[in-house]
């Protein structure tokens, strides 16, 4: 194993006794950087958490001086994963783990010989943690080796929480109750975590939970892990985690959590000059039937805090996909995951269940009167069941509907799982739609010495009042530090119709794949590089070619994290039925061929000013296309962040010309990690729609929330100069919420 001279020098020069702020330093020297050789293919670290009494619980303040931390179990053996897999970290790290009947406590002392270079640019909740130094804790309390609860913190104490799914999907829209604080000290920084057992679900039959602790040092792009020392696996991969033992006799009370909200809102219609006032009580209830199985109820569900969707303009033939962002549907979302990488690392076309269809009909929101959900584990099986009653969409003459979905999966072999999915209901009420599917997700680690092989298969059938059809899909992938590849096949029937899922192109067969080679020179000028080729073939059900894409790419990254990406595509498309680009410029039926070139430059977002720029020049439908995209992130202090984005798509076709402009401005003012003002402004010249949405959020304590929002919509004419600004509507809402745990 190679150990850098810098790591050795650091170990020699680090003071023998740590700062007096850390009481454990009074009984333990600063940890030396790890240098003993390991077989990381089989390396599985273990630790047993120390049990403490609840009255001795530490104060979570980013200061490890509480005497109780002396009783904690200690982890000092960490390894570098990036840039040099298995090497000694450039800076030592010590982690402390203990628990009482209510909480899991984790303290981390991240030693640093250059504390003035610790990156800590953000203060807001759910920051872009990859842009700062950070500590990440992943807990797989089900023993799934696939899914986990994610908790992260930067040196300012800005908290990030998420659900990870299938070792790849990262759902950061999920939030739960927990506490963390961090402080920078003279020889590094300290983070303290308190994670309530009521905030996670777990299998009480497990003797050991899966645990990962990760530290990142942003100035050097260095990643340090406790376990899973494998650069070919991403940091949220739980294939080979460490083991946490000793957790028992947890007091969850009666397992009941009630979220009560009261929302007062006033809206004004500027066209009709009418003002409406509304008071809306709402609530959610969660009951742990067992420690690993949760029942949930929602009443008159309130989504006033949901952020705006990213503005999109449809320039193609098929409908666009918008991800789920609502808290109730994100809770335990991992148990509803289906198909593995068929859907979570590729197009969503054919997805059997998409929760966003609940509460939205033909793009218009409708009330969710009530909903019930069951999620967690029953024995070895992962179980997710949801059923809702939606309100009527009067403007569309659609009655309220009952909409339901169920998902069950069981672990098989050593790293694989087998499952089924069922849905029933049609949000439009036009049909009695049912979907049933089965999937198998296979995984095998250490293939050909260092790689991971995954193979996902799914068969889904929809039943729609006498009409039924199916989709069959598979995805095979190999990941290693050098050679990588994917192969995906889909066969989607003409009448396959998952009304509670997502489909935008039925009646096709699709074969696509790619292969690339990764390089890691690990120099300041070139930290990482990859080059690869890809192909995509789409036919109709008779085998007649519709679309074909062939191309290749090159990606380069330097030591600070700046990147260059270039791509070439040769495209062929058969248009069988005319359509309009952005609803305006017609494209006639015919066969079209063209070449497409892309160059994308991005500077590291770890700097105060981060810039991204993309240019695409291409033929298209016997004409030309120019795309220009630019975005800027500016963080002058930890209290303020400004992000701007602009996209131009300029079509010059024989049938007409059009220039599409999409602009956005987002800002965040963070007074503390628990008090922020976030503002979003969006505009596009096709819909001529201007949207302003500002949200003030304050959590005085983790269980209490004060939320104030103001929104305004308007039309900005693209035909006149100066532009006409016509207000459509304004809204002001105040929501008070409190969570009761019993």
Secondary structure, 3 states (H helix, E strand, C coil): CCCCHHHHHHHHHCCCCCCCCCHHHHCCCCCCCCCCCCCCCCCCCEEECEECCHHHCCCCCCCCCCHHHHHCEEECCCEEEECCCCCCCCCCEEEEEEECCCEEEEEEEEECCCHHHCCCCCCCCCCCHHHCCEEEEEEECCCCCCCEEEEEECCCCCEEEEEEECCCEEECCCCCCCEEEEEEECCEEEEEEEEEHHHCCCCCCCCEEEEEEEEEEHHHCEEEECCCCCCCCCCCCCCCCEEEECCCCCCCCCCEEEEEEEEEEEEEECCCCEEEEEEEEEEEEEEEEECCEEEEEEECCCCCCCCCCCCCCCCCCCCCCCCCCCHHHHCCHHHHCCCCHHHHCCCCCCECCCHHHCCEECCEECCEEEEEEEEEEECCEEEEEEEEEECCEHHHCECCCEEEEEEEEEEECCCEEEEEEEEECCCCCCCCEEEEEEEEEEEEEEECCCEEEEEEEEEEEEEECCEEEEEEEEEEEEECCCEEEEEEEEEECCCCCCCCCECCCCCEEEEEEEEEEEECCCCCCCCEEEEEEEEEEEEECCCCEEEEEEEEEEEEECCCCCEEEEEEEEEEEEECCCEEECCCEEECCEEEEEEEEEEEEECCCCCCEEEEEEEEEEEECCEEEEEEEEEEEEEEECCEEEEEEEEEEEEEECCEEEEEEEEEEEEEEEEECCEEEEEEEEEECCCCEEEEEEEEEECCCCCEEEEEEEEEEEEECCCCCCCCEEEEEEEEEEEEEEEEEC
